[in-house]
Amino acid sequence: MRAALLIAGKDLRERLRDRSAILIAVVVPLALAAIFSLTLHDVTSGSITFEYALADEDAGPVATAFREDVLGELERDGLVDLTVASTAAEARTLAERDAVGAAFVLPAGLSAAVASGRPATLSVIGSADAPIAAQVAGSIADGFVAELNAVRLAVATAIASDGGVTDRAALAAAAAATPRPIEIRDVSVERRELDTETFYAAGMAVFFLFFTVQFGITSLLDERRDGTLWRLVAAPIARSSILGGKLLTSFALGLASMVVLVVTTSLTLGAEWGDPAGVALVLLAGVLAATGVMALIATIAKTAEQAGYAQAVAALTLGLLGGAFFPVARVGGAIATLSLLTPHAWFLRGLGELAGGDGPWAVLPAVGAMLAFAAVTGGVALLRLGRMVEP
Amino acid sequence: MQRAGPPVLECTALRKRFGDLLAVDGVGFTIAGGETYGLLGPNGAGKTTTISMVCGLLERDGGTVTVAGRPMTTRSVEAKAAIGYIPQELAIYPDLTARENLAFFARLYGLPRAAVSTRVAEVLDVIGLADRAGDRASEFSGGMKRRLNIGIGLLHRPRLLVLDEPTAGVDPQSRNSILGSIEELSDSGMAVLYTTHYMEEAERLCDRVGIIDGGQLKAEGTRRELVALVGETDRVRLSAAGELEAGLAACLVLPSVREASRHDDGLDLLVDGAAAALPGLLAALGAAGVTVRSVDVAEPNLEAVFLHLTGRALRD
């Protein structure tokens, strides 16, 4: 152990003098996390505001309900910035000139038509340059129309079953006020998703962790190339001490970079990593998994250059698939399932559990998965590492 | 100077095969304390493979190695602690200073923490780098790197110093300095195993020389013992002009001429009893149309021994 510590100490001293290691371990992930957080904050945090126009030529109860209850509520939540147009033509012009993302047109006679059961039209005019805003506007209108149809169906059913109904308006109001029998709330997503700053801080940290840990184990190939490995092999120490020293270097570099990133992103970006004990478990397991994966790849390579290329490809592929750059869990399907084959996905999932407010024990499944990665890849690597210290 | 006493290194019947190539075949020798033993042979002769087995870097297919009375294997700790290994290539950390390089290996070889700084300072003095101790090795000249490379092998005061062609690619001044240091270490009682393909180095440094070629130890002994194998054959170098091909043929028919070859400016001959044979030789050359401008007669050396034993030159 003493020899392994000596070798790790020597390696760490060399790495600290090599600025590229500090760049990869701390500076680049911190910079990218800051850039992603600043540029994508609005999109991912839900605070984006859509600009819409509304032309209310009806002014009846249905139009009022749409204007006040639907659009008004969204406006109060800051999701919609509403411009009132006096005519349908003016609303269309606003959309065509891209002054708004979409325009709602409530034609005259809309409320009367709905009340009498006649066909009615609610128009949505989308801007060609704001497809997302137009799509959202369409969804708002669809939702409102679906609600209207449900009420109309309820009223029609009541009339058909009881000929004594005379006050259709009161019946409609009662139907509209009836609570929905089933309400779907996506509790899981709300609890498990990191906020933007934390997501990108964690994503970049785990992505670059895989590049950082390679500095340790790959230095074995550097020493082989430079001839210093034979001096180590000739020394009165066990060969396992040499391997242990290199793995220790990888682990120490990875853990140090993660701790620095957790602290700096908390202080500078406002990232909220969660319960410290849980974060510590996730970090330790993540570093072990990264060390195991990168050690395994290093044993396949014959030179430091080969190892560098292979490790870069692996780190990039696993990072993308694991959701270090975007939350692949939102995509769902096969990609989300495949992402579970990467330590990155489990690392982010573990932190997500903490973001849900659960205690440190909530990270145990994710920690267990990462330790399994570490055990399998590290175990195979240890079996193969011995050949790297043969002349 | 050859020393008596129990051997520091004993190796017998060393054997190593790489695939179809039998790199070392039955090599064995011993080195006593204070003795310098040279393994002399051309590139690819098996020198580095032999010392790799001696130092426990390489598993051997056969034979035994004992260092300071302890058996050597790739897993030996005590036997390795008795060896100072200086590899052929520079094996230093360029991003560490000279002092840090030495301190790291001193601790790796088990020197107590309190003794490290003192010993490192001593070695820095020995290798002449005391005034550059705080500079990174990457800033050193080639000769300074070589000296640091050697210094690392001396840190733990090994019983046996193993040097694998330490002067390869070194300028003459640094080479002379390195050879002087090795002579001093040998005089201090250290056993030295030295591999080289430079005959001059082997002749200057080594008490005994083993001539190795094709993985086999062809002969070993002191310089005098090895030269005796060749007999009274002298090397005669003629600077000459005229009908050199005819002169070459005329020489080869003389009974005293063992070998003859052309060089750019004349002829090289191996002649038995050159002093007596020279008049007849010059007469034969004159008759063949060769004008001799100068004659240089050299006594037999290790080059001639190698030629005698293997049929080819050291640098072929």
Interface residues (C-beta under 8 A of the other chain):
Chain A: A3 L6 I7 K10 R13 E14 R17 D18 D226 G227 T228 W230 R231 L232 V233 A234 A235 P236 I237 A238 R239 P391
Chain B: S52 C55 G56 L57 L58 T74 R75 S76 V77 E78 K80 A81 I83 Y85 P87 E89 L90 A91 I92 Y93 D95 L96 E100 F104 F105 R107 L108 Y109 G110 I152
